[in-house]
Amino acid sequence: MKVSIITVCYNSGKTIEDTLKSVQGQTYPNIEYIVIDGKSKDDTNEIVKSYCNVVSIHVSEKDDGLYDAMNKGIRLATGDIIGVLNSDDIFANETIIANIVEAINGASGVYGDVGFYHEDDFSLKKRHYSSKGFNMSKFSRGMMPAHPSLYVLRNCYEDAGFYRTDFKIASDFDMTLRMFLLPNVSFNYIEKEIVKMRLGGVSTSGLKSNYTLNSEILESCKDNGIKASWLSILSKYPEKLLGLIFK
C-alpha cells in the first residue's frame, strides 16, 4: 500500500528539516511525501529542495491558510492511505509508517497517541495525549483521537470532503468527526506514540485561541448533529491535566 504523507508549512525553516529527516528515516518503502508551502519568505523551500530524494511533490504558492493548504495536499495525494505530519513535528520512531500499514488491517483508518515536547528539545516531554478508550461520545466533549496520529484510507477523504476553511483552529476536529460519522467505517487504535509534537501550536497558545477552538468545536458538533454545550466541552480539561501528570 502506498502511504501519502502531507506536510503544510510556512516560514518553517527552523523546524522543517527535523520533519523531513523523520520521513526520510522511515523503514516503510512506499511513501509519497507531499510538501505544501505557503510561499515562505525564509529558507524553508531551500531546505525542502535539498531533500528532493524524499519529497515526491513540492508546491510553494500563496494559500488561504492552513486548511486550504491541507486541502491542496489531499487533492494531490495518490496514496491508498493518507495522513498529515506538521512541519514542526516528527514521527516517534523509524517504524511508525510500517506500524500504521500493518495495523490498518481492513479498517478504514488507524490512530494512536502523541507526545508534546519542549520546542527546542525532543528529549524533554511535557505532556502525553492518549487516544486509548476513545468513543463517539467524546466528540460532544470536544475530544477526538489525536489528529496527527490519524491515518485513513483515501475513500474517507473522498466521502467526508475537504477541511473547512472557515474555521481557524478546529477544522481537524470537524474533519475527524465527519469521518467517524461516515457509514460502515471502522478505526483501529495503535497503543503507542505516533508523533512527537513541539509545544506552541495555534490550538495550545492562550485563552483566546482556546475560546476560538471551543467555539468552532461547538459549531461543528451542531452542524453534524452531535449534542454538545459549553459545559460538556469544558469537562475535557480535567482529563487533559492527567496528560501532564502521566507523561
Secondary structure by P-SEA (a helix, b strand, c coil): cbbbbbbbbccccccaaaaaaaaaaccccbbbbbbbbcccccaaaaaaaaaccccccccccccccaaaaaaaaaaaccccbbbbbcccccccccaaaaaaaaacccccbbbbbbbbccccccccccbbbbcccccccccccccccccccccccaaaaaaaccccccccccaaaaaaaaaaaccbbbbbbcccccbbbbccccccccaaaaaaaaaaaaaaaaaacccccccccccaaaaaaaaaacc
